[in-house]
């Protein structure tokens, strides 16, 4: 038989929401543009015992970007885990096509323009710097007004197949670094698979200088 909690023993929502906000501020430090964090309300009618020390975390494979759920765990006086909805918007400039591009067309200054908006709402690989696009041919026809992504252009590889690369990644309060060998070529921001020392294969995004970024 479950006994009712003593009056006042419920977990107050304010410390939970504050813990999530602080955690996301730390996770998004260094992102381009202006970061806007919105944290959903934690149920004030919860039946969780008040926690002495709250810890926020992101589920595996999740990054602090867009619409997410942030985990909050407690170890004392009784262990519990709850999830709080949140949204991280990254307001910055990115590139769109000013006019339609033909397959194979070399991108020039008149073909692109800047737009300001939420990068978290745009597709992966969205380009923000004109130098990333200018002088490169389009892989296929692209309509005017399209968000310009790395995969739309034939970009020189940041990582070549068989190249020795440095694998870097970070998670909740930790970072890792390892050496490996790329299994495919990839331009900056494109997916690349890497075989690391213990014969494990991991996937990440190609970055300049032979670096592969992995998100945990």
TORKOL-4160 file (C-alpha; in steps of 0.2 Angstrom, whole numbers, padded with zeros to 4 digits, m for minus):
216
<pt num="1" X="0000" Y="0000" Z="0000"/>
<pt num="2" X="0007" Y="0017" Z="m0005"/>
<pt num="3" X="0006" Y="0030" Z="0009"/>
<pt num="4" X="0003" Y="0048" Z="0004"/>
<pt num="5" X="0018" Y="0059" Z="0005"/>
<pt num="6" X="0019" Y="0071" Z="0020"/>
<pt num="7" X="0013" Y="0089" Z="0016"/>
<pt num="8" X="0027" Y="0099" Z="0008"/>
<pt num="9" X="0037" Y="0083" Z="0003"/>
<pt num="10" X="0034" Y="0085" Z="m0016"/>
<pt num="11" X="0048" Y="0091" Z="m0027"/>
<pt num="12" X="0046" Y="0110" Z="m0030"/>
<pt num="13" X="0046" Y="0114" Z="m0049"/>
<pt num="14" X="0057" Y="0129" Z="m0048"/>
<pt num="15" X="0074" Y="0121" Z="m0043"/>
<pt num="16" X="0071" Y="0108" Z="m0057"/>
<pt num="17" X="0068" Y="0121" Z="m0070"/>
<pt num="18" X="0082" Y="0131" Z="m0064"/>
<pt num="19" X="0094" Y="0116" Z="m0065"/>
<pt num="20" X="0088" Y="0113" Z="m0083"/>
<pt num="21" X="0091" Y="0131" Z="m0088"/>
<pt num="22" X="0108" Y="0131" Z="m0081"/>
<pt num="23" X="0113" Y="0115" Z="m0089"/>
<pt num="24" X="0107" Y="0121" Z="m0106"/>
<pt num="25" X="0117" Y="0137" Z="m0104"/>
<pt num="26" X="0133" Y="0127" Z="m0101"/>
<pt num="27" X="0129" Y="0115" Z="m0115"/>
<pt num="28" X="0126" Y="0129" Z="m0128"/>
<pt num="29" X="0141" Y="0140" Z="m0123"/>
<pt num="30" X="0151" Y="0144" Z="m0139"/>
<pt num="31" X="0137" Y="0141" Z="m0151"/>
<pt num="32" X="0136" Y="0154" Z="m0165"/>
<pt num="33" X="0123" Y="0168" Z="m0164"/>
<pt num="34" X="0111" Y="0172" Z="m0150"/>
<pt num="35" X="0105" Y="0156" Z="m0140"/>
<pt num="36" X="0087" Y="0157" Z="m0134"/>
<pt num="37" X="0082" Y="0144" Z="m0121"/>
<pt num="38" X="0064" Y="0140" Z="m0116"/>
<pt num="39" X="0061" Y="0127" Z="m0102"/>
<pt num="40" X="0044" Y="0119" Z="m0100"/>
<pt num="41" X="0035" Y="0119" Z="m0083"/>
<pt num="42" X="0039" Y="0104" Z="m0071"/>
<pt num="43" X="0023" Y="0097" Z="m0064"/>
<pt num="44" X="0019" Y="0105" Z="m0048"/>
<pt num="45" X="0008" Y="0091" Z="m0043"/>
<pt num="46" X="0022" Y="0078" Z="m0044"/>
<pt num="47" X="0023" Y="0064" Z="m0031"/>
<pt num="48" X="0042" Y="0064" Z="m0031"/>
<pt num="49" X="0051" Y="0067" Z="m0014"/>
<pt num="50" X="0061" Y="0084" Z="m0013"/>
<pt num="51" X="0079" Y="0081" Z="m0019"/>
<pt num="52" X="0094" Y="0087" Z="m0010"/>
<pt num="53" X="0105" Y="0088" Z="m0026"/>
<pt num="54" X="0098" Y="0088" Z="m0044"/>
<pt num="55" X="0108" Y="0084" Z="m0059"/>
<pt num="56" X="0103" Y="0087" Z="m0077"/>
<pt num="57" X="0108" Y="0077" Z="m0092"/>
<pt num="58" X="0104" Y="0074" Z="m0110"/>
<pt num="59" X="0099" Y="0057" Z="m0116"/>
<pt num="60" X="0112" Y="0048" Z="m0127"/>
<pt num="61" X="0113" Y="0054" Z="m0145"/>
<pt num="62" X="0104" Y="0071" Z="m0140"/>
<pt num="63" X="0112" Y="0088" Z="m0142"/>
<pt num="64" X="0106" Y="0104" Z="m0135"/>
<pt num="65" X="0098" Y="0110" Z="m0151"/>
<pt num="66" X="0080" Y="0112" Z="m0156"/>
<pt num="67" X="0065" Y="0104" Z="m0147"/>
<pt num="68" X="0072" Y="0091" Z="m0134"/>
<pt num="69" X="0069" Y="0083" Z="m0117"/>
<pt num="70" X="0081" Y="0086" Z="m0103"/>
<pt num="71" X="0083" Y="0072" Z="m0090"/>
<pt num="72" X="0084" Y="0077" Z="m0072"/>
<pt num="73" X="0090" Y="0064" Z="m0059"/>
<pt num="74" X="0091" Y="0063" Z="m0040"/>
<pt num="75" X="0101" Y="0052" Z="m0029"/>
<pt num="76" X="0096" Y="0058" Z="m0012"/>
<pt num="77" X="0086" Y="0056" Z="m0001"/>
<pt num="78" X="0077" Y="0044" Z="m0014"/>
<pt num="79" X="0083" Y="0041" Z="m0032"/>
<pt num="80" X="0071" Y="0046" Z="m0046"/>
<pt num="81" X="0073" Y="0053" Z="m0064"/>
<pt num="82" X="0061" Y="0064" Z="m0073"/>
<pt num="83" X="0061" Y="0073" Z="m0090"/>
<pt num="84" X="0058" Y="0091" Z="m0094"/>
<pt num="85" X="0053" Y="0098" Z="m0111"/>
<pt num="86" X="0064" Y="0112" Z="m0117"/>
<pt num="87" X="0068" Y="0121" Z="m0133"/>
<pt num="88" X="0085" Y="0129" Z="m0139"/>
<pt num="89" X="0084" Y="0141" Z="m0153"/>
<pt num="90" X="0100" Y="0147" Z="m0161"/>
<pt num="91" X="0097" Y="0164" Z="m0169"/>
<pt num="92" X="0110" Y="0168" Z="m0182"/>
<pt num="93" X="0113" Y="0171" Z="m0201"/>
<pt num="94" X="0113" Y="0157" Z="m0214"/>
<pt num="95" X="0114" Y="0156" Z="m0232"/>
<pt num="96" X="0099" Y="0154" Z="m0245"/>
<pt num="97" X="0099" Y="0153" Z="m0264"/>
<pt num="98" X="0095" Y="0170" Z="m0271"/>
<pt num="99" X="0090" Y="0162" Z="m0287"/>
<pt num="100" X="0088" Y="0145" Z="m0294"/>
<pt num="101" X="0104" Y="0135" Z="m0297"/>
<pt num="102" X="0107" Y="0122" Z="m0311"/>
<pt num="103" X="0116" Y="0106" Z="m0308"/>
<pt num="104" X="0135" Y="0109" Z="m0310"/>
<pt num="105" X="0133" Y="0128" Z="m0309"/>
<pt num="106" X="0147" Y="0137" Z="m0300"/>
<pt num="107" X="0140" Y="0147" Z="m0286"/>
<pt num="108" X="0144" Y="0166" Z="m0287"/>
<pt num="109" X="0140" Y="0181" Z="m0275"/>
<pt num="110" X="0124" Y="0184" Z="m0284"/>
<pt num="111" X="0118" Y="0167" Z="m0281"/>
<pt num="112" X="0117" Y="0168" Z="m0262"/>
<pt num="113" X="0110" Y="0179" Z="m0249"/>
<pt num="114" X="0110" Y="0179" Z="m0230"/>
<pt num="115" X="0095" Y="0176" Z="m0220"/>
<pt num="116" X="0093" Y="0178" Z="m0201"/>
<pt num="117" X="0083" Y="0164" Z="m0191"/>
<pt num="118" X="0084" Y="0149" Z="m0180"/>
<pt num="119" X="0098" Y="0138" Z="m0186"/>
<pt num="120" X="0090" Y="0124" Z="m0175"/>
<pt num="121" X="0075" Y="0124" Z="m0186"/>
<pt num="122" X="0086" Y="0122" Z="m0202"/>
<pt num="123" X="0092" Y="0106" Z="m0209"/>
<pt num="124" X="0109" Y="0098" Z="m0204"/>
<pt num="125" X="0124" Y="0105" Z="m0213"/>
<pt num="126" X="0116" Y="0122" Z="m0216"/>
<pt num="127" X="0130" Y="0134" Z="m0222"/>
<pt num="128" X="0133" Y="0151" Z="m0214"/>
<pt num="129" X="0149" Y="0158" Z="m0222"/>
<pt num="130" X="0149" Y="0163" Z="m0240"/>
<pt num="131" X="0166" Y="0157" Z="m0242"/>
<pt num="132" X="0160" Y="0139" Z="m0239"/>
<pt num="133" X="0149" Y="0141" Z="m0255"/>
<pt num="134" X="0157" Y="0153" Z="m0267"/>
<pt num="135" X="0167" Y="0144" Z="m0281"/>
<pt num="136" X="0159" Y="0127" Z="m0279"/>
<pt num="137" X="0147" Y="0118" Z="m0291"/>
<pt num="138" X="0130" Y="0113" Z="m0287"/>
<pt num="139" X="0127" Y="0094" Z="m0286"/>
<pt num="140" X="0110" Y="0096" Z="m0293"/>
<pt num="141" X="0097" Y="0109" Z="m0297"/>
<pt num="142" X="0092" Y="0119" Z="m0282"/>
<pt num="143" X="0076" Y="0131" Z="m0281"/>
<pt num="144" X="0077" Y="0149" Z="m0277"/>
<pt num="145" X="0075" Y="0153" Z="m0259"/>
<pt num="146" X="0082" Y="0136" Z="m0253"/>
<pt num="147" X="0092" Y="0135" Z="m0237"/>
<pt num="148" X="0110" Y="0131" Z="m0243"/>
<pt num="149" X="0117" Y="0115" Z="m0236"/>
<pt num="150" X="0134" Y="0107" Z="m0238"/>
<pt num="151" X="0127" Y="0092" Z="m0247"/>
<pt num="152" X="0120" Y="0103" Z="m0261"/>
<pt num="153" X="0137" Y="0107" Z="m0267"/>
<pt num="154" X="0153" Y="0098" Z="m0272"/>
<pt num="155" X="0164" Y="0104" Z="m0259"/>
<pt num="156" X="0182" Y="0098" Z="m0257"/>
<pt num="157" X="0184" Y="0084" Z="m0244"/>
<pt num="158" X="0188" Y="0090" Z="m0226"/>
<pt num="159" X="0192" Y="0071" Z="m0223"/>
<pt num="160" X="0198" Y="0059" Z="m0236"/>
<pt num="161" X="0195" Y="0040" Z="m0236"/>
<pt num="162" X="0209" Y="0031" Z="m0227"/>
<pt num="163" X="0215" Y="0047" Z="m0219"/>
<pt num="164" X="0221" Y="0046" Z="m0200"/>
<pt num="165" X="0209" Y="0058" Z="m0191"/>
<pt num="166" X="0206" Y="0064" Z="m0173"/>
<pt num="167" X="0189" Y="0059" Z="m0166"/>
<pt num="168" X="0183" Y="0072" Z="m0153"/>
<pt num="169" X="0167" Y="0072" Z="m0144"/>
<pt num="170" X="0158" Y="0078" Z="m0128"/>
<pt num="171" X="0143" Y="0074" Z="m0117"/>
<pt num="172" X="0136" Y="0078" Z="m0100"/>
<pt num="173" X="0151" Y="0085" Z="m0091"/>
<pt num="174" X="0164" Y="0075" Z="m0101"/>
<pt num="175" X="0175" Y="0076" Z="m0117"/>
<pt num="176" X="0184" Y="0062" Z="m0126"/>
<pt num="177" X="0198" Y="0062" Z="m0139"/>
<pt num="178" X="0204" Y="0047" Z="m0150"/>
<pt num="179" X="0213" Y="0043" Z="m0165"/>
<pt num="180" X="0206" Y="0033" Z="m0180"/>
<pt num="181" X="0205" Y="0031" Z="m0199"/>
<pt num="182" X="0191" Y="0038" Z="m0210"/>
<pt num="183" X="0181" Y="0025" Z="m0219"/>
<pt num="184" X="0174" Y="0037" Z="m0232"/>
<pt num="185" X="0178" Y="0055" Z="m0239"/>
<pt num="186" X="0167" Y="0069" Z="m0232"/>
<pt num="187" X="0166" Y="0088" Z="m0235"/>
<pt num="188" X="0165" Y="0099" Z="m0219"/>
<pt num="189" X="0149" Y="0095" Z="m0210"/>
<pt num="190" X="0145" Y="0079" Z="m0219"/>
<pt num="191" X="0144" Y="0062" Z="m0210"/>
<pt num="192" X="0160" Y="0051" Z="m0209"/>
<pt num="193" X="0162" Y="0034" Z="m0202"/>
<pt num="194" X="0179" Y="0031" Z="m0192"/>
<pt num="195" X="0187" Y="0015" Z="m0187"/>
<pt num="196" X="0196" Y="0018" Z="m0170"/>
<pt num="197" X="0209" Y="0008" Z="m0161"/>
<pt num="198" X="0198" Y="m0006" Z="m0154"/>
<pt num="199" X="0191" Y="m0010" Z="m0171"/>
<pt num="200" X="0175" Y="0000" Z="m0166"/>
<pt num="201" X="0166" Y="0010" Z="m0179"/>
<pt num="202" X="0159" Y="0027" Z="m0174"/>
<pt num="203" X="0150" Y="0040" Z="m0185"/>
<pt num="204" X="0152" Y="0059" Z="m0184"/>
<pt num="205" X="0154" Y="0075" Z="m0194"/>
<pt num="206" X="0169" Y="0080" Z="m0204"/>
<pt num="207" X="0178" Y="0096" Z="m0198"/>
<pt num="208" X="0193" Y="0105" Z="m0205"/>
<pt num="209" X="0210" Y="0098" Z="m0200"/>
<pt num="210" X="0206" Y="0080" Z="m0201"/>
<pt num="211" X="0194" Y="0081" Z="m0186"/>
<pt num="212" X="0178" Y="0071" Z="m0184"/>
<pt num="213" X="0166" Y="0077" Z="m0171"/>
<pt num="214" X="0155" Y="0064" Z="m0162"/>
<pt num="215" X="0140" Y="0069" Z="m0152"/>
<pt num="216" X="0136" Y="0058" Z="m0137"/>
